[in-house]
Amino acid sequence: MRRFLVWTQRASAVEREQAASALARAYLHADLTGALREECAVAMAALLDDPHVAVRRSLAEAFAAARGAPRALVVALANDRSEIGAPLLARSPLLTDAELVDCIAGGDAVAQCAVARRPRLGAGPAAALAEVGTREAALTLIGNPDATLRPTACKRLLDRFGEDAEIRQALAARTDLPPLVEAEIALAATEAVDGSPATCQRATRDAALSAIAAACPDDELSELVRTLRFRGALTMALLLRSLLGGERAFFVAALAELSGLPLARAAGFVRDPRGAGFAAAALKAGLPQHALTVFRAALVAIATHGAGQRHGLKSELVRSVIGACEAEGNPALAPFLALLWRLAAEAARKDARATSREAVDRQVVLPPVLDFAPANDDAEKGEGVAPVLGPARCHDPGDFAPPVELPADLVLALNAA
């Protein structure tokens, strides 16, 4: 060890870098006695003061994923310059969550991104990154599927970077987000949109929130409703859209929240929309008198037609409510009818898209013998084609089919058949 320390005083930086890597490999993998291992550890500790970054970096790279590395050296290297400590911050199993939090607080973007990439990253370091991490570290954290992202950490990321579309999209792509965070993302995305008509923004927001509410577990619906109410997003348009998608649970939770009724009692009133109890609860919740017609019609339509299989707006439900409102002949329902017709158009477009997808999925593929290129293309290539076939008689003697040019080999095959 003494000879090594003397040698390091005259060796070049490249030689010291190679020696550091060799010492680290020997410590981890060679069959050394206890005394030799201790001397090897002391020699490597001396290299922690080496002025050349590559020397210390070689130690960090050698110890990055090793469980048998000297823990004191690992901690020292992890707290070194970020380009040195990054391999350890990203992989070392010896660093505790508390040590990682310290490195996040005092580190730059490189060190924070290294921590954010760690497999099975704990909730503590993830929360620290959400609180003080740079934008690059936040994106890296969100993109790490192994990171334990609690709702509070997601909420903090939205509070800090909610106006950043890339971060919102990265958060929305995660599969472990609670409904509350999904709702916050939808609201933040709507607030960040510029240039779109207000009606389009509200429709986009309500469509996203309705889908989130439909997938929300029953025990989280009340908290979702409270959040939307606090953010001013719990509108009659949203409630009606949710009902016209065949979902009653979200409306029940909203009715209970707005009226102050117990959830079970609100659910009982919703099951009997024509009753006086429902009318009293709806009015207590703040719905205007003329709106009772619309929401009663929606609840009756669900009971009549069912919720359906597809998610989103149901055309039959929308048509049923439009018919009930038009039959009422109340001028006060004009704003609701305007909304309902917009929803009808949206539902029609959704059904058309679904039908188109089904048609494409079920399209019949021609047999190979009939799947040939147009004759004109063959002619341009100089390939021989059959002479033009004579007019084929149709059912009406005066009608003739247009002439068709077929490849000669196909004509021969048809004649043989």
GUNU-255666 format. One record per residue: x, y, z of N, C-alpha, C in turn; residue in three letters. Coordinates in steps of 0.2 Angstrom, whole numbers, padded with zeros to 4 digits, always signed. Atoms other than C-alpha are relative to their C-alpha. Layout:
N
XYZXYZXYZAla...
This chain:
417
+0004-0006+0000+0000+0000+0000+0004+0006+0000Met-0004-0006+0000+0014+0012+0004+0004+0001-0006Arg-0003-0001+0006+0023+0008-0012-0005+0003-0005Arg+0005-0002+0004+0007+0011-0021-0002+0008+0001Phe+0001-0007-0001+0004+0028-0013+0006+0004-0002Leu-0006-0004+0002+0022+0033-0017-0001+0000-0008Val+0000+0001+0007+0019+0027-0035-0005+0005-0003Trp+0005-0005+0002+0003+0038-0037+0003+0007-0001Thr-0003-0006+0000+0014+0053-0034+0003+0002-0007Gln-0003-0001+0006+0023+0051-0050-0003-0003-0007Arg+0003+0003+0005+0011+0041-0061-0005+0005-0004Ala+0004-0004+0004+0001+0049-0075-0007-0001+0002Ser+0007+0001-0001-0018+0052-0074-0003-0006-0003Ala+0002+0006+0003-0021+0038-0086+0002-0006+0004Val-0002+0006-0004-0011+0026-0076-0003-0001+0007Glu+0003+0000-0006-0019+0031-0060-0007-0002-0001Arg+0007+0003+0002-0036+0028-0068+0000-0007-0001Glu-0001+0007+0001-0031+0011-0073+0001-0004+0006Gln-0002+0003-0007-0024+0007-0056-0006+0000+0004Ala+0006-0001-0004-0040+0013-0048-0005-0005-0002Ala+0005+0006+0003-0051+0001-0059+0003-0007+0002Ser-0003+0006-0002-0039-0013-0055-0001-0002+0007Ala+0000+0000-0007-0039-0010-0037-0008-0002+0002Leu+0007+0002-0002-0058-0010-0036-0002-0007-0002Ala+0002+0007+0002-0060-0026-0046+0003-0005+0004Arg-0004+0004-0005-0047-0034-0035-0004-0001+0006Ala+0004+0000-0006-0057-0029-0020-0006-0004+0000Tyr+0006+0003+0001-0073-0035-0027+0000-0008-0001Leu+0000+0006+0003-0068-0051-0035+0006-0005+0001His-0006+0004-0001-0051-0057-0030+0000-0003+0007Ala+0000+0004-0006-0048-0070-0016+0005+0003+0005Asp-0005-0003-0004-0039-0058-0004-0001-0001+0007Leu+0001+0001-0007-0036-0060+0014-0002+0006+0004Thr+0003-0005-0003-0043-0049+0027+0004+0006+0000Gly-0005-0005+0000-0027-0039+0029+0001+0004-0007Ala-0001-0003+0007-0025-0036+0010-0006+0004-0002Leu+0006-0004+0002-0043-0031+0008+0000+0007+0004Arg+0000-0006-0004-0041-0018+0022+0005+0005-0003Glu-0005-0005+0004-0025-0011+0013-0002+0002-0006Glu+0003-0002+0006-0034-0011-0003-0005+0005+0000Cys+0005-0005-0001-0048-0001+0004+0003+0007+0002Ala-0003-0006-0002-0036+0011+0012+0003+0004-0007Val-0003-0002+0006-0027+0013-0005-0005+0004-0005Ala+0005-0003+0004-0043+0017-0014-0003+0006+0003Met+0002-0006-0004-0048+0029+0000+0004+0006-0002Ala-0005-0006+0001-0032+0039-0004-0002+0003-0007Ala+0001-0003+0006-0038+0040-0022-0006+0005+0000Leu+0006-0004+0000-0054+0049-0017+0003+0008+0000Leu-0003-0007+0001-0042+0065-0016+0003+0001-0006Asp-0004-0001+0006-0035+0062-0033-0003+0006-0004Asp+0003-0006+0003-0037+0079-0043-0003-0002-0007Pro+0002+0002+0006-0041+0069-0059-0007-0003+0000His+0007+0003-0001-0060+0066-0061+0000-0007-0003Val+0001+0006+0003-0058+0051-0072+0003-0006+0005Ala-0003+0005-0005-0048+0042-0057-0006-0002+0004Val+0006+0001-0005-0063+0044-0045-0006-0003-0004Arg+0005+0003+0004-0075+0040-0059+0001-0007-0001Arg-0001+0008+0001-0067+0023-0062-0002-0004+0006Ser+0002+0003-0006-0070+0019-0044-0007-0001+0000Leu+0007+0000+0000-0088+0024-0045-0003-0005-0005Ala+0003+0005+0005-0091+0014-0061+0001-0007+0003Glu-0001+0006-0002-0083-0001-0053-0005-0002+0006Ala+0005+0001-0006-0094+0000-0037-0007+0001-0001Phe+0007-0002+0002-0110+0005-0046-0005-0005+0003Ala+0005+0005-0001-0120-0011-0044+0003-0005+0005Ala-0003+0005-0004-0109-0020-0031-0002+0001+0007Ala+0002+0000-0007-0116-0025-0014+0006-0001+0005Arg-0006+0001-0004-0098-0029-0008+0005+0005+0000Gly-0004-0006+0000-0091-0012-0011+0001+0003+0007Ala-0001-0004-0006-0084-0002+0004-0005+0005+0001Pro+0005-0005-0001-0099+0008+0010+0002+0007+0001Arg-0003-0007-0001-0089+0023+0016+0002+0003-0007Ala-0003-0003+0006-0081+0025-0001-0006+0001-0005Leu+0006-0001+0004-0098+0023-0010-0004+0006+0002Val+0004-0007-0003-0106+0037+0001+0004+0006-0002Val-0004-0006+0001-0091+0048-0002+0000+0001-0008Ala+0000-0001+0007-0091+0045-0021-0007+0003-0002Leu+0007-0003+0002-0110+0048-0022-0001+0007+0001Ala+0001-0007-0002-0108+0065-0014+0006+0004-0004Asn-0005-0003+0004-0094+0069-0026-0003+0004-0006Asp+0003-0003+0006-0096+0079-0042-0005-0004-0004Arg+0006+0004+0002-0112+0073-0051+0003-0004-0006Ser-0002+0004+0005-0102+0066-0066+0004-0006+0003Glu-0003+0006-0004-0093+0055-0053-0005-0004+0003Ile+0005+0004-0004-0107+0050-0042-0006-0003-0004Gly+0006+0002+0004-0120+0047-0056-0001-0007+0000Ala+0001+0008+0000-0117+0028-0058-0002-0003+0006Pro+0003+0003-0007-0119+0025-0039-0007+0003+0001Leu+0007-0003-0001-0134+0037-0038-0005-0004-0004Leu+0005+0004+0004-0142+0027-0052-0001-0007+0002Ala+0000+0008-0001-0138+0009-0046+0002-0003+0006Arg-0003+0003-0006-0129+0007-0030-0006-0003+0005Ser+0005+0002-0005-0139-0004-0018+0002+0001+0007Pro-0002-0002-0007-0129+0002-0003-0003+0007+0002Leu+0003-0007-0002-0137+0020-0003-0007-0001+0002Leu+0007+0000-0003-0152+0022+0008-0004+0006-0003Thr+0005-0006+0002-0167+0033+0004+0002+0006+0003Asp-0002-0007-0004-0161+0046+0017+0006+0003-0004Ala-0006-0003+0004-0144+0047+0008-0002+0002-0007Glu+0002-0002+0007-0152+0048-0009-0004+0007+0001Leu+0003-0006-0001-0163+0062-0002+0005+0006+0001Val-0005-0005+0000-0148+0072+0003+0004+0001-0006Asp-0003-0001+0007-0140+0069-0014-0004+0004-0004Cys+0005-0004+0004-0156+0076-0022+0000+0007+0002Ile+0000-0006-0003-0156+0091-0011+0006+0004-0002Ala-0006-0004+0001-0138+0096-0014+0003-0001-0007Gly-0002+0002+0007-0136+0089-0032-0003+0004-0005Gly+0002-0003+0006-0138+0096-0049-0004-0004-0004Asp+0005+0004+0004-0149+0090-0063+0003-0007-0002Ala-0003+0007+0002-0136+0076-0068-0001-0005+0006Val+0001+0005-0006-0137+0069-0050-0007-0002+0001Ala+0007+0001-0001-0155+0071-0049-0003-0005-0005Gln+0002+0005+0005-0158+0062-0065+0002-0007+0001Cys-0003+0007-0001-0147+0048-0060-0004-0003+0006Ala+0004+0003-0005-0157+0045-0044-0007-0001-0003Val+0007+0001+0003-0174+0047-0054+0000-0006-0004Ala+0000+0006+0004-0168+0032-0065+0001-0006+0004Arg-0001+0006-0004-0165+0020-0051-0006-0005+0000Arg+0006+0005+0000-0175+0004-0052-0002+0000+0008Pro+0003+0000-0006-0187+0002-0038+0001+0006+0005Arg-0002-0006-0004-0185+0020-0032-0006+0001+0005Leu+0005-0001-0006-0194+0023-0015-0004+0006+0000Gly+0004-0006+0000-0207+0035-0011+0003+0006+0003Ala-0003-0005-0003-0196+0046-0001+0004+0004-0005Gly-0004-0003+0006-0183+0050-0015-0004+0003-0005Pro+0004-0003+0005-0197+0052-0027-0004+0006+0002Ala+0003-0006-0003-0206+0064-0016+0005+0006+0000Ala-0005-0005+0000-0190+0074-0014+0002+0003-0007Ala-0001-0003+0007-0187+0075-0033-0006+0004-0002Leu+0006-0004+0002-0205+0081-0035+0000+0007+0003Ala+0000-0006-0004-0202+0094-0022+0005+0005-0003Glu-0006-0004+0002-0185+0101-0028+0003-0002-0006Val-0004+0002+0006-0180+0092-0044-0001+0005-0006Gly+0000-0004+0006-0176+0101-0060-0006-0003-0005Thr+0005+0002+0005-0188+0099-0075+0003-0007-0003Arg-0003+0006+0003-0176+0086-0083-0001-0006+0005Glu+0000+0005-0005-0176+0076-0066-0008-0002+0000Ala+0007+0002+0000-0195+0077-0066-0003-0004-0005Ala+0002+0004+0006-0197+0070-0083+0003-0007+0000Leu-0003+0007-0001-0185+0056-0079-0004-0004+0005Thr+0003+0003-0005-0194+0052-0063-0007-0003-0003Leu+0006+0002+0003-0211+0051-0072+0001-0005-0005Ile-0001+0006+0004-0204+0040-0085+0003-0006+0002Gly-0003+0006-0003-0197+0028-0073-0006-0004+0003Asn+0006+0004-0002-0211+0014-0071+0001-0003+0007Pro-0001+0003-0006-0202+0007-0056-0001+0005+0006Asp+0000-0005-0005-0203+0023-0046-0007+0000+0004Ala+0006+0000-0004-0216+0024-0032-0002+0007+0001Thr+0002-0007+0001-0225+0040-0036-0007+0000+0004Leu+0006-0001-0004-0238+0044-0022-0004+0006-0003Arg+0004-0005+0002-0253+0055-0026+0003+0007+0002Pro-0003-0006-0002-0245+0069-0016+0006+0002-0004Thr-0006-0001+0005-0229+0068-0027-0003+0002-0007Ala+0003-0001+0007-0239+0068-0043-0003+0007+0001Cys+0003-0006-0001-0249+0083-0036+0005+0006+0000Lys-0005-0005-0001-0233+0092-0032+0003+0002-0007Arg-0003-0001+0007-0226+0089-0050-0005+0004-0004Leu+0005-0004+0004-0242+0096-0057+0000+0008+0002Leu+0000-0006-0003-0241+0111-0045+0006+0004-0003Asp-0007-0003+0002-0223+0115-0051+0000+0000-0008Arg-0001+0000+0008-0224+0110-0070-0007-0001-0003Phe+0007+0001+0003-0243+0110-0074-0001+0003-0006Gly+0000-0003+0006-0240+0122-0088+0004-0003-0005Glu-0005+0004+0004-0227+0110-0096-0004-0005-0004Asp+0003+0005+0003-0236+0100-0109+0003-0007+0000Ala-0003+0006+0000-0223+0087-0110+0000-0004+0006Glu+0000+0003-0006-0223+0084-0092-0008-0003+0001Ile+0007+0002-0001-0242+0083-0092-0002-0007-0004Arg+0001+0006+0004-0242+0070-0106+0004-0006+0003Gln-0003+0005-0003-0229+0060-0097-0003-0003+0006Ala+0004+0003-0006-0239+0059-0081-0006-0003-0003Leu+0006+0003+0002-0255+0055-0091+0002-0007-0003Ala-0001+0007+0003-0246+0040-0099+0002-0005+0005Ala-0001+0005-0005-0242+0032-0082-0007-0004+0001Arg+0006+0004-0001-0254+0018-0078-0002-0001+0007Thr+0002+0000-0007-0254+0020-0059-0002+0006+0003Asp+0002-0006-0003-0261+0037-0057-0007-0001+0003Leu+0007+0000-0003-0276+0039-0045-0004+0005-0004Pro+0004-0004+0004-0291+0047-0053+0000+0007+0002Pro+0000-0007-0002-0289+0063-0043+0006+0004-0004Leu-0005-0003+0003-0272+0066-0051-0002+0000-0008Val+0002-0001+0007-0279+0062-0068-0005+0006-0002Glu+0005-0006+0001-0293+0075-0066+0004+0006+0001Ala-0005-0006+0000-0279+0088-0061+0003+0001-0006Glu-0003-0001+0007-0270+0084-0077-0005+0002-0005Ile+0005-0002+0005-0286+0086-0087-0001+0007+0001Ala+0001-0007-0001-0289+0103-0079+0006+0004-0002Leu-0006-0004+0002-0271+0109-0081+0000+0000-0007Ala-0001+0000+0007-0271+0104-0099-0005+0005-0003Ala+0005-0005+0003-0287+0114-0102+0002+0007+0001Thr-0002-0007-0002-0281+0129-0093+0006+0002-0004Glu-0006-0002+0004-0265+0128-0104-0001+0001-0007Ala+0002-0001+0007-0274+0128-0120-0002+0007-0002Val+0002-0006+0002-0274+0144-0130-0002+0000-0007Asp+0002-0001+0007-0283+0149-0146-0006-0004-0002Gly+0006+0004+0001-0297+0136-0145-0006+0004+0003Ser+0006-0003-0003-0315+0142-0143-0001-0003+0007Pro+0002+0002-0007-0321+0141-0125-0004-0006+0000Ala+0004+0006+0001-0334+0129-0130+0003-0007-0001Thr-0004+0006+0001-0322+0117-0137+0005-0002+0006Cys-0004+0002-0006-0311+0118-0122-0004-0003+0006Gln+0004+0003-0005-0325+0115-0110-0002-0007-0002Arg+0002+0007+0003-0331+0100-0121+0006-0005+0001Ala-0006+0004-0001-0313+0093-0121+0001-0002+0007Thr-0001+0001-0007-0311+0095-0102-0006-0005+0003Arg+0005+0005-0003-0328+0087-0098+0000-0007-0003Asp-0001+0007+0003-0325+0072-0110+0005-0003+0004Ala-0005+0003-0003-0309+0069-0101-0002-0002+0007Ala+0002+0001-0007-0316+0071-0083-0006-0005+0000Leu+0006+0006+0000-0332+0060-0088+0003-0007+0000Ser-0003+0007+0000-0320+0046-0093+0004-0002+0006Ala-0003+0001-0006-0310+0048-0077-0005-0002+0005Ile+0005+0001-0004-0326+0048-0067-0003-0007-0001Ala+0003+0007+0002-0332+0032-0076+0005-0005+0003Ala-0005+0005-0002-0316+0023-0071+0002+0000+0007Ala-0002-0002-0007-0315+0030-0053-0003-0006+0004Cys+0003+0004-0005-0317+0017-0039-0006+0004+0004Pro+0005-0003-0004-0333+0020-0029+0002+0004+0006Asp-0002-0003-0007-0324+0024-0013+0004+0006-0001Asp-0004-0006+0001-0314+0038-0022-0004+0005-0004Glu+0004-0004+0004-0329+0046-0031-0001+0007+0004Leu+0001-0006-0004-0333+0058-0017+0005+0005+0001Ser-0005-0005+0000-0316+0065-0016+0001+0003-0006Glu-0001-0003+0006-0315+0067-0034-0005+0006-0001Leu+0006-0005+0001-0332+0076-0034+0002+0007+0004Val-0002-0006-0004-0325+0088-0020+0005+0004-0003Arg-0006-0004+0004-0309+0092-0030-0003+0004-0006Thr+0002-0004+0005-0319+0096-0045-0005+0006+0002Leu+0004-0006-0003-0331+0107-0035+0004+0005+0002Arg-0004-0005-0003-0317+0116-0027+0004+0004-0006Phe-0003-0003+0006-0309+0119-0045-0005+0003-0004Arg+0006-0003+0004-0326+0125-0052-0001-0004-0006Gly+0001+0005+0006-0327+0110-0064-0006-0004+0001Ala+0006+0004-0001-0342+0102-0057-0006+0003-0002Leu+0005-0004+0003-0354+0109-0069-0006-0005-0002Thr+0006+0004+0002-0372+0103-0075+0002-0003-0007Met-0002+0003+0006-0364+0100-0092+0004-0007+0001Ala-0003+0005-0002-0352+0088-0084-0004-0006+0002Leu+0004+0005-0003-0365+0079-0074-0005-0003-0005Leu+0004+0003+0005-0376+0077-0089+0003-0004-0005Leu-0004+0004+0004-0362+0071-0100+0001-0007+0003Arg-0002+0006-0003-0358+0058-0087-0007-0005+0000Ser+0006+0004+0000-0377+0052-0086-0001-0003-0007Leu+0001+0002+0007-0378+0051-0105+0005-0005-0003Leu-0005+0006+0002-0363+0039-0105-0002-0006+0004Gly+0003+0005-0004-0374+0028-0094+0003-0001+0007Gly-0003+0001-0006-0365+0031-0078-0004+0004+0005Glu+0004-0004-0005-0375+0036-0062+0004+0001+0006Arg-0004-0001-0007-0362+0034-0048+0002+0007+0001Ala-0003-0006-0001-0354+0050-0052-0005+0005+0002Phe+0005-0004-0002-0370+0059-0052-0003+0000+0007Phe+0002+0002-0007-0375+0051-0036+0005+0004+0005Val-0005-0003-0004-0359+0057-0028+0000+0007+0000Ala+0000-0008+0000-0361+0075-0034-0007+0002+0003Ala+0006-0002-0004-0379+0075-0028+0001+0000+0007Leu-0001+0000-0007-0374+0070-0011+0005+0006+0003Ala-0005-0005-0002-0359+0082-0010-0004+0007-0001Glu+0003-0006+0001-0370+0097-0017-0006+0001+0005Leu+0006-0001-0004-0385+0094-0006+0001-0002+0007Ser-0001+0001-0007-0377+0088+0010-0003-0006+0002Gly+0003+0006-0002-0386+0072+0010+0005-0006+0000Leu-0004+0006+0000-0379+0055+0014+0000-0003-0006Pro+0000+0003+0007-0373+0045-0001-0005-0005-0001Leu+0005+0005+0001-0385+0031+0002-0007+0003-0001Ala+0007-0004+0001-0400+0043+0003+0000+0003-0007Arg+0000-0003+0007-0395+0052-0013-0001-0006-0005Ala+0001+0006+0005-0393+0035-0022-0007-0002+0000Ala+0007+0002+0000-0411+0031-0016-0004+0004-0004Gly+0004-0005+0003-0418+0047-0023+0001-0001-0008Phe-0001+0001+0007-0409+0044-0040-0003-0006-0003Val+0004+0006+0003-0417+0027-0042-0007+0001-0001Arg+0007-0002+0001-0434+0036-0042+0000+0007-0002Asp+0000-0007+0002-0431+0051-0053-0006+0004-0001Pro+0006-0004+0001-0449+0055-0055-0003+0002+0007Arg+0003-0002-0007-0452+0056-0036+0001+0007+0003Gly-0001-0007-0003-0453+0071-0025+0006+0000+0004Ala-0006+0000-0004-0438+0066-0015+0006+0002-0005Gly-0005-0002+0005-0427+0067-0031+0000+0008-0001Phe+0001-0007+0002-0434+0084-0035+0002+0005+0006Ala-0002-0004-0006-0431+0091-0017+0008-0001+0000Ala-0007+0001+0000-0413+0084-0017+0003+0004-0005Ala-0003-0003+0005-0409+0091-0034-0001+0008+0001Ala+0001-0007-0002-0416+0108-0029+0005+0003+0005Leu-0005-0002-0006-0406+0108-0013+0007+0000-0002Lys-0006+0000+0003-0391+0104-0023+0002+0006-0004Ala-0001-0006+0004-0393+0120-0033-0002-0001-0007Gly+0003+0001+0007-0401+0113-0049-0006+0004-0001Leu+0006-0004+0001-0413+0125-0057-0006-0004-0001Pro+0006+0004+0001-0431+0120-0058-0001-0003-0007Gln+0001+0003+0007-0432+0118-0077+0005-0006-0001His-0005+0005+0001-0416+0107-0076-0002-0007+0002Ala+0003+0007-0002-0426+0093-0067-0002-0004-0006Leu+0003+0003+0006-0434+0089-0084+0006-0004-0003Thr-0005+0003+0004-0417+0085-0092+0003-0006+0004Val-0003+0006-0003-0409+0075-0078-0005-0006+0002Phe+0005+0006+0000-0425+0065-0075+0000-0004-0006Arg+0000+0004+0006-0426+0061-0093+0007-0004-0001Ala-0007+0004+0001-0407+0055-0093-0001-0006+0005Ala+0000+0006-0004-0410+0044-0078-0005-0005-0002Leu+0005+0004+0002-0426+0037-0085+0003-0004-0006Val-0003+0003+0006-0417+0034-0102+0005-0006+0002Ala-0005+0005-0003-0403+0024-0092-0004-0006+0002Ile+0004+0006-0002-0416+0013-0084-0004-0003-0006Ala+0004+0003+0006-0425+0010-0101+0005-0003-0005Thr-0005+0002+0006-0410+0008-0113+0006-0004+0003His-0006+0003-0002-0397+0002-0101+0006+0004-0001Gly-0006-0004+0000-0379+0008-0099+0004-0001-0007Ala-0003+0001+0006-0373+0000-0115+0007-0003+0001Gly-0007+0004-0001-0356-0009-0118+0006+0005-0001Gln-0006-0004+0002-0345+0005-0126+0000+0006+0006Arg-0001-0006-0004-0338+0019-0115-0001+0006-0004His+0002-0006+0003-0343+0037-0118-0007+0001-0001Gly+0007-0002+0001-0359+0045-0124-0003-0005-0004Leu+0004+0005+0004-0373+0034-0130-0005+0003-0004Lys+0005-0004+0005-0383+0040-0145-0007-0001+0002Ser+0007+0002-0002-0399+0031-0139-0002+0004+0006Glu+0002-0004-0006-0398+0040-0122-0001+0007-0002Leu+0001-0007+0002-0395+0057-0130-0006+0001-0004Val+0006-0001+0003-0409+0055-0142-0006+0000+0004Arg+0006+0000-0004-0421+0050-0129-0001+0006+0004Ser+0001-0006-0004-0417+0065-0118-0002+0006-0005Val+0002-0006+0004-0418+0077-0133-0008-0001-0002Ile+0007+0000+0001-0435+0070-0137-0005+0002+0006Gly+0004-0002-0006-0441+0072-0119+0000+0008+0001Ala+0000-0007+0000-0435+0090-0119-0004+0004-0005Cys+0004-0003+0005-0443+0095-0135-0007-0001+0001Glu+0007+0001-0002-0459+0087-0130-0003+0005+0005Ala+0002-0004-0005-0459+0098-0115-0002+0007-0002Glu+0001-0006+0002-0459+0114-0125+0001+0006+0004Gly-0002-0006-0004-0451+0125-0112+0005+0004-0003Asn-0006-0004+0002-0441+0139-0118+0006+0000+0004Pro-0006+0000-0004-0430+0138-0103+0005-0005-0001Ala-0005+0006+0001-0423+0122-0109+0004+0001-0007Leu-0004-0001+0006-0416+0130-0125+0008-0001+0001Ala-0007+0001-0001-0398+0130-0118+0002-0007+0001Pro-0002+0007+0000-0399+0112-0113-0001-0004-0006Phe+0001+0004+0007-0406+0107-0130+0006+0002-0004Leu-0006-0001+0004-0391+0116-0138+0006-0004+0002Ala-0005+0005-0002-0379+0106-0127-0002-0007-0002Leu+0002+0007+0001-0389+0090-0130+0002-0001-0008Leu-0002+0001+0007-0387+0093-0149+0007-0001-0002Trp-0007+0001+0001-0369+0095-0148+0003-0006+0003Arg-0002+0007-0002-0367+0079-0138-0003-0005-0005Leu+0002+0004+0005-0378+0071-0151+0005-0001-0006Ala-0005+0000+0005-0366+0076-0164+0006-0004+0002Ala-0006+0003-0002-0351+0070-0154-0001-0008+0001Glu+0002+0007-0001-0360+0053-0150+0000-0003-0007Ala+0000+0003+0007-0363+0051-0169+0007-0001-0003Ala-0007+0001+0002-0345+0054-0173+0003-0006+0003Arg-0003+0006-0004-0340+0042-0160-0002-0007-0003Lys+0003+0006+0003-0352+0029-0167+0003-0002-0007Asp-0002+0001+0007-0346+0032-0185+0008-0003+0000Ala-0006+0002+0000-0328+0030-0180+0001-0008+0002Arg+0001+0007-0002-0332+0013-0171-0002-0004-0006Ala+0002+0004+0006-0341+0007-0186+0005-0001-0005Thr-0005+0000+0005-0327+0012-0197+0006-0005+0002Ser-0006+0005-0002-0314+0002-0187-0003-0007+0000Arg+0003+0007+0000-0326-0013-0186+0000-0002-0008Glu+0000+0002+0007-0327-0012-0205+0007-0002-0003Ala-0006+0001+0002-0309-0011-0207+0003-0007+0002Val-0002+0006-0003-0306-0025-0195-0003-0007-0004Asp+0003+0005+0003-0318-0036-0204+0000-0001-0008Arg+0000+0000+0007-0314-0032-0222+0003-0007-0003Gln-0001+0006+0003-0313-0047-0234+0006+0001-0005Val-0006+0000+0004-0296-0050-0242-0001-0004-0006Val+0001+0004+0007-0296-0055-0261+0004-0006+0000Leu-0005+0006+0001-0289-0072-0265+0006+0002-0004Pro-0006-0002+0004-0271-0070-0272-0001+0000-0007Pro+0001+0001+0007-0277-0076-0289-0004+0006-0003Val+0003-0005+0002-0288-0061-0290+0003+0007+0002Leu-0003-0006-0002-0277-0048-0282+0006+0002-0005Asp-0005-0002+0005-0268-0041-0297+0000+0007-0001Phe+0000-0007+0002-0262-0024-0303-0004+0002-0006Ala+0004-0003+0006-0272-0013-0315+0003-0001-0006Pro-0003+0001+0007-0270-0017-0333+0004+0005-0003Ala-0004-0005+0003-0264+0000-0337+0007+0000+0003Asn-0007+0000-0003-0249-0002-0325+0004-0005-0003Asp-0003+0005+0004-0245-0018-0334+0002+0002-0006Asp-0001-0002+0006-0246-0010-0350+0007+0005+0000Ala-0006-0005-0001-0233+0004-0344+0006-0004+0001Glu-0006+0004-0001-0221-0010-0339+0001-0004-0006Lys-0002+0004+0006-0222-0018-0357-0003-0007+0001Gly+0002+0006+0000-0231-0033-0351-0006-0002-0004Glu+0006+0001+0004-0243-0042-0362-0006-0001+0004Gly+0006+0001-0003-0261-0041-0359-0005-0003-0004Val+0004+0003+0004-0276-0050-0365-0004+0006-0004Ala+0004-0005+0004-0287-0041-0379-0006+0002+0004Pro+0006-0003-0003-0302-0031-0373-0005-0005-0001Val+0006+0005+0000-0316-0043-0369-0006+0004-0003Leu+0006-0004+0003-0332-0039-0378-0005+0001+0005Gly+0005-0002-0005-0347-0031-0369-0004-0006+0002Pro+0004+0006-0003-0355-0043-0357-0007+0002+0001Ala+0007-0001+0000-0374-0044-0358-0002+0001+0008Arg+0003+0000-0007-0383-0038-0342-0007-0002+0000Cys+0007+0002+0000-0401-0041-0337-0004+0004-0005His+0003-0004+0004-0406-0026-0347+0004-0001-0007Asp-0003+0001+0007-0402-0030-0366+0003+0007-0002Pro-0003-0006+0002-0398-0012-0368+0006+0003+0004Gly-0006-0002-0005-0385-0010-0354+0006-0005-0002Asp-0006+0004+0001-0368-0016-0357+0005+0002+0006Phe-0005-0001-0005-0354-0018-0344+0006+0003-0003Ala-0006-0003+0003-0338-0008-0347+0005-0005-0002Pro-0005+0005+0001-0324-0017-0355+0006+0000+0005Pro-0005+0001-0006-0311-0024-0343+0006-0004-0003Val-0006+0003+0002-0293-0028-0347+0003-0005+0005Glu-0003+0005-0005-0286-0044-0339+0006-0003-0002Leu-0006+0004+0003-0269-0052-0339-0001-0006-0003Pro+0001+0005+0004-0267-0065-0351+0000-0007+0004Ala+0000+0006-0003-0262-0079-0339-0006-0001+0004Asp+0006+0001-0003-0278-0075-0329-0005-0002-0004Leu+0006+0002+0005-0289-0076-0344+0001-0008-0002Val-0001+0007+0001-0281-0093-0348-0002-0005+0006Leu+0002+0004-0006-0284-0099-0330-0007+0000+0000Ala+0007-0001+0000-0302-0093-0331-0003-0005-0005Leu+0003+0004+0006-0305-0102-0348+0001-0007+0002Asn-0001+0007-0002-0297-0118-0341-0005-0002+0006Ala+0005+0001-0005-0309-0117-0326-0007-0001-0003Ala
